[in-house]
Amino acid sequence: MDSAQETAGGYQPWSEVTPDAARRLLVAAVEAFAERGYHATTTRDIAGRAGMSPAALYIHYKTKEELLHRISRIGHDKALEILDTAASGPGTAAERLTEAVRSFVRWHAAHHTTARVVQYELDALGPEHRSEIVALRRQSDAAVRRIVAEGVASGEFAVPDVPGTTLAVLSLCIDVARWFSTDGRRTPDEVGALYADLALRMVGARPGADPRE
């Protein structure tokens, strides 16, 4: 579980979820889904991890899918907040892309257990919930695409395919959740800095250079 890193990173995981019993069940579900996959996890598994009876789970969540949707919605809201904040912030396109990628990657590394469920269990959601999450993902894509397009317009970036490059940048960031380990030699901050540099290279910017010169 990556809760210690999440708290250390300034974000108290699942503080949005109340009461405490509902939060405990949600944390247990994240752990179980990340370890076993959504389809292999039962409501009994989740309740057991939370130290509760299976019947207690249904007081707070009608179905296992509702639990996954809650996890996914909170995670995608956080992702959109990170990217929107960077896209709307001050600075050049290169500076804003650096901030977007650095922050997005840092979150996926520091919260890799949560992020793995959020990013890779989308197909397990029902049609209505899946459509809702896909819409949030499109907004995240649009935030990064706006930065890249503005960089092209200002002459900072050399990108022949803005949508394709945006997809590549986001895919690179999201994949961190799949492989990151606290036992690795890089911290979330270090991975974020590395990937920000890689993203600038992908768009044809010179890392560390002022594009206005």
KARA-V844549 format. One line per field, one symbol per residue. phi: phi as a letter, one per 40 degrees, with the letter a starting at -180 (. if undefined). burial: I if it has 9 or more other C-alpha atoms within 8 Angstrom, else O. Layout:
phi: ???
burial: ???
This chain:
phi: .bcccccccgbccgcccbcdcccccccccdcccccbgccccbccdcccccgbcdccdccbbcaccccccccccccccccccccccccccchccccccdcccdcccdccccbccccccdcbbdccccdcccccccccccccdcccccccccccccgcbbbcbccccdcccccccccdccbcbccccbcdcccdcccccccccccgccdgccccc
burial: OIOOIIIOOOOOOOOOOOOOOIIIIIIIIIIIIIOOIIOOIOIOIIIIIIOIIIOIIIOOIOOIIIIIIOIIIOIIIOIIOIIIIIIOOOOOIIOIIIIIIIIIIIIIIIIIIIIIIIIOIIOOIOOOIIOOIOOIIOIIIOIIIIIIIIIIOOOIIIIOOIOOIIIOIIOIIIOIIOOIOOOOOOOIIOIIIOIIIOIIIIIIIOOOOOIOO
